[in-house]
Amino acid sequence: MSEARLTSLKIEPPARTIAVRARQGKQNNKSAGLFWLGGFKSDMGGTKAVTLDALAERQGRACIRFDYSGHGESDGDFKDGTIGQWLEESVAVYRQFAAGPQVVIGSSMGGWLALLMAQELRKLKGAAPVAGMVLIAPAVDFTEVLMWKNFSAEAKAEIEDNGFWMRPSAYGDSPYPITKKLIEDGRKHLLLGALIETGCPVHILQGMLDPDVPWRHAENLVTHFAQDDVVLTLIKDGDHRLSRPEDIERLLAAVKEF
């Protein structure tokens, strides 16, 4: 597999440089490109992102991956990040690098950002159309519904008093900061209080053993789509990452639908 071209995009304010790996499709290939949106504290070098890039290479399709500020190869400090800032970066990368229709694949937080990005793109002229979405354990509204509402009184007090709380990681990493800024900014981008419209078909892949995004959360999300054609695939023994070989096959099959 050939490595996708590494480039960057500068965005301000605040000034930050976003690392982007963009694979160009073959000139005669009319298939939609692939646009990857990773999860909270994830990067574009993860299994699912790299596998999608390999699929794009085999099929001669374009593929765009990038790291949010404070993640992976991009600069910035993770604790400075917010949903609004990462959404701005997602839209900027899409507008700069996406040529022609795209299948947007969003994992966990990336699923929330995918839906927010679709709303933003519909307001803009000249943006490449979104041909379809594949959302993997979409953590829509997670800062409020899955974090804040489930935090202990002690954790909430630390966030209110100190501006952050060091949350233990369930994935073997060191504790990481959940900031007051992240929580408060997340409230400006909540989707589950209204109908959602993307203008494209959506396929959701959700593990039923997911400890981070309960499958009922995905089921609730489906009820909020106004007109879009939505398919929800529940994987009985699936976890949050959905990175097992059989999970990857489901992901690739869902992407190939578009």
C-alpha positions as CSV (number, residue, x, y, z in Angstrom):
1,M,0.0,0.0,0.0
2,S,1.3,3.4,-0.9
3,E,1.2,6.1,1.8
4,A,-1.3,8.9,1.1
5,R,0.3,12.3,0.6
6,L,0.8,14.2,3.9
7,T,0.0,17.9,3.7
8,S,-1.4,20.5,6.0
9,L,-4.0,23.3,6.3
10,K,-3.5,26.4,8.4
11,I,-6.6,27.7,10.2
12,E,-7.1,30.7,12.4
13,P,-8.1,32.1,14.9
14,P,-6.8,30.5,17.0
15,A,-3.9,29.7,14.7
16,R,-3.3,25.9,14.3
17,T,-1.9,23.6,11.6
18,I,-4.0,20.6,10.7
19,A,-2.3,17.5,9.3
20,V,-4.1,16.0,6.3
21,R,-3.5,12.8,4.4
22,A,-5.2,13.2,1.0
23,R,-5.2,10.4,-1.6
24,Q,-6.2,11.4,-5.0
25,G,-8.6,9.2,-7.0
26,K,-7.9,8.1,-10.5
27,Q,-9.1,10.6,-13.1
28,N,-11.6,8.2,-14.8
29,N,-13.0,7.0,-11.5
30,K,-16.5,8.4,-10.8
31,S,-17.0,6.7,-7.4
32,A,-17.6,9.0,-4.4
33,G,-14.5,9.8,-2.4
34,L,-14.1,8.8,1.2
35,F,-13.9,11.4,4.0
36,W,-12.9,10.2,7.5
37,L,-13.8,11.9,10.8
38,G,-12.1,10.2,13.7
39,G,-13.2,10.0,17.4
40,F,-12.3,11.8,20.6
41,K,-8.6,11.3,21.3
42,S,-8.2,9.2,18.2
43,D,-6.1,9.9,15.1
44,M,-6.0,9.2,11.4
45,G,-3.5,6.3,11.9
46,G,-6.1,4.1,13.5
47,T,-7.2,0.7,12.1
48,K,-10.5,1.8,10.6
49,A,-9.0,5.0,8.9
50,V,-6.1,3.1,7.4
51,T,-8.3,0.3,6.2
52,L,-10.6,2.8,4.4
53,D,-7.6,4.4,2.8
54,A,-6.4,1.0,1.6
55,L,-9.9,0.4,0.1
56,A,-9.7,3.7,-1.6
57,E,-6.3,2.8,-3.1
58,R,-7.6,-0.5,-4.4
59,Q,-10.7,1.0,-6.0
60,G,-8.9,4.1,-7.3
61,R,-11.0,6.4,-5.1
62,A,-10.1,9.6,-3.3
63,C,-9.7,9.4,0.4
64,I,-9.2,12.2,2.9
65,R,-8.1,11.7,6.5
66,F,-6.9,14.4,9.0
67,D,-6.3,14.9,12.7
68,Y,-8.1,17.5,14.8
69,S,-6.0,20.0,16.6
70,G,-4.5,18.5,19.7
71,H,-4.7,15.0,18.1
72,G,-2.2,12.9,16.2
73,E,0.0,14.8,13.7
74,S,-1.8,18.1,14.0
75,D,-0.5,20.8,16.4
76,G,-2.3,22.3,19.3
77,D,-3.0,21.1,22.9
78,F,-5.8,18.6,23.4
79,K,-7.2,20.5,26.4
80,D,-7.8,23.6,24.3
81,G,-10.1,21.7,21.9
82,T,-13.9,22.0,21.7
83,I,-16.6,20.6,19.5
84,G,-17.0,24.0,17.8
85,Q,-13.3,24.2,17.0
86,W,-13.0,20.6,15.7
87,L,-16.2,21.2,13.6
88,E,-14.6,24.3,12.1
89,E,-11.5,22.3,11.2
90,S,-13.6,19.5,9.7
91,V,-15.5,21.9,7.4
92,A,-12.3,23.7,6.4
93,V,-10.6,20.4,5.4
94,Y,-13.6,19.2,3.6
95,R,-13.9,22.5,1.6
96,Q,-10.2,22.5,0.8
97,F,-9.7,18.9,-0.2
98,A,-13.0,17.3,-1.1
99,A,-13.6,17.3,-4.9
100,G,-16.8,15.7,-6.0
101,P,-19.3,13.7,-4.0
102,Q,-18.0,12.2,-0.7
103,V,-19.0,9.4,1.6
104,V,-18.4,10.8,5.1
105,I,-17.4,8.1,7.6
106,G,-17.6,9.3,11.2
107,S,-16.5,7.2,14.2
108,S,-17.8,8.1,17.8
109,M,-17.3,11.8,18.1
110,G,-16.7,11.9,14.4
111,G,-20.3,10.7,14.0
112,W,-21.6,13.8,15.8
113,L,-19.2,16.0,13.8
114,A,-20.4,14.4,10.5
115,L,-24.0,15.4,11.2
116,L,-22.9,18.9,12.3
117,M,-20.7,19.3,9.2
118,A,-23.5,18.3,6.9
119,Q,-25.7,21.1,8.4
120,E,-22.9,23.6,7.8
121,L,-22.1,22.4,4.3
122,R,-25.8,22.8,3.3
123,K,-25.5,26.5,4.1
124,L,-22.4,27.0,1.8
125,K,-22.2,27.4,-1.9
126,G,-19.8,25.3,-3.9
127,A,-19.0,22.6,-1.3
128,A,-18.7,19.0,-2.6
129,P,-22.0,17.2,-2.0
130,V,-22.2,14.4,0.7
131,A,-23.4,11.3,-1.1
132,G,-23.9,9.2,2.0
133,M,-22.8,8.7,5.6
134,V,-21.5,5.8,7.6
135,L,-21.6,6.5,11.3
136,I,-19.8,4.1,13.7
137,A,-21.1,4.2,17.3
138,P,-22.0,7.9,16.7
139,A,-21.5,9.8,20.0
140,V,-24.0,12.6,19.2
141,D,-24.2,15.1,22.0
142,F,-21.8,13.1,24.1
143,T,-20.4,16.0,26.1
144,E,-23.8,16.5,27.7
145,V,-25.7,13.2,27.4
146,L,-22.9,10.7,27.9
147,M,-20.4,12.7,29.9
148,W,-21.9,15.6,32.0
149,K,-25.1,13.9,33.0
150,N,-23.2,10.8,34.1
151,F,-20.3,12.5,35.9
152,S,-20.2,12.3,39.7
153,A,-20.8,15.3,41.9
154,E,-17.1,15.4,42.7
155,A,-16.1,15.4,39.0
156,K,-18.6,18.2,38.2
157,A,-17.3,20.3,41.1
158,E,-13.7,19.9,39.8
159,I,-14.8,21.1,36.4
160,E,-16.7,24.0,37.7
161,D,-14.1,25.1,40.3
162,N,-10.8,24.2,38.5
163,G,-11.9,24.4,34.8
164,F,-11.1,20.7,34.2
165,W,-11.2,17.2,35.6
166,M,-8.7,14.4,34.8
167,R,-10.9,11.5,33.6
168,P,-9.4,8.0,33.9
169,S,-9.1,6.3,30.5
170,A,-10.7,2.9,29.9
171,Y,-8.3,2.2,27.1
172,G,-5.0,2.0,29.0
173,D,-3.8,5.6,28.5
174,S,-3.1,8.2,31.2
175,P,-6.0,10.2,32.5
176,Y,-7.0,13.0,30.2
177,P,-8.6,16.4,30.9
178,I,-12.3,17.1,30.4
179,T,-12.5,20.9,30.4
180,K,-15.3,23.3,31.3
181,K,-14.8,24.9,27.9
182,L,-15.5,21.5,26.2
183,I,-18.7,20.9,28.1
184,E,-20.0,24.5,27.7
185,D,-19.2,24.6,24.0
186,G,-20.8,21.2,23.4
187,R,-24.1,22.7,24.6
188,K,-24.0,25.0,21.6
189,H,-24.0,22.1,19.2
190,L,-26.6,19.6,20.6
191,L,-28.7,17.8,18.0
192,L,-31.0,15.5,19.9
193,G,-33.5,18.2,20.9
194,A,-34.7,18.6,17.3
195,L,-35.0,16.9,13.9
196,I,-31.8,16.1,12.0
197,E,-31.6,16.5,8.2
198,T,-28.4,15.5,6.2
199,G,-29.8,15.3,2.7
200,C,-28.2,11.9,2.1
201,P,-28.7,8.3,3.1
202,V,-27.1,7.2,6.5
203,H,-25.9,3.8,7.7
204,I,-25.2,3.5,11.4
205,L,-23.1,0.6,12.8
206,Q,-23.5,0.1,16.6
207,G,-22.1,-2.5,18.9
208,M,-24.6,-3.7,21.6
209,L,-21.7,-4.2,24.1
210,D,-20.4,-0.7,23.7
211,P,-19.7,0.7,27.2
212,D,-19.2,4.3,25.9
213,V,-22.1,4.8,23.5
214,P,-25.0,2.6,24.6
215,W,-26.9,1.0,21.7
216,R,-30.1,2.7,22.9
217,H,-28.4,6.0,22.2
218,A,-28.0,5.1,18.5
219,E,-31.6,3.9,18.5
220,N,-32.7,7.2,19.9
221,L,-30.6,9.0,17.3
222,V,-32.5,7.3,14.4
223,T,-35.8,8.7,15.6
224,H,-34.5,12.2,15.1
225,F,-33.9,12.0,11.3
226,A,-36.5,14.0,9.5
227,Q,-36.4,12.6,5.9
228,D,-33.1,10.8,5.4
229,D,-33.1,7.1,4.6
230,V,-31.4,5.6,7.7
231,V,-30.3,2.0,8.3
232,L,-29.2,0.9,11.8
233,T,-27.1,-2.2,12.1
234,L,-26.8,-3.5,15.7
235,I,-23.9,-5.9,16.3
236,K,-24.7,-8.1,19.3
237,D,-21.2,-8.7,20.4
238,G,-19.7,-5.5,19.2
239,D,-17.8,-3.1,21.4
240,H,-17.1,0.6,21.0
241,R,-14.2,0.5,18.6
242,L,-15.7,-2.1,16.2
243,S,-12.2,-2.8,14.9
244,R,-12.3,-6.6,14.8
245,P,-11.9,-8.2,11.3
246,E,-15.6,-9.0,11.1
247,D,-16.4,-5.4,12.2
248,I,-14.1,-4.0,9.5
249,E,-15.8,-6.1,6.9
250,R,-19.2,-4.7,7.9
251,L,-17.7,-1.2,7.7
252,L,-16.3,-1.8,4.2
253,A,-19.6,-3.3,3.0
254,A,-21.5,-0.3,4.3
255,V,-19.1,2.1,2.5
256,K,-19.4,0.1,-0.7
257,E,-23.2,0.6,-0.6
258,F,-22.6,4.2,-1.7
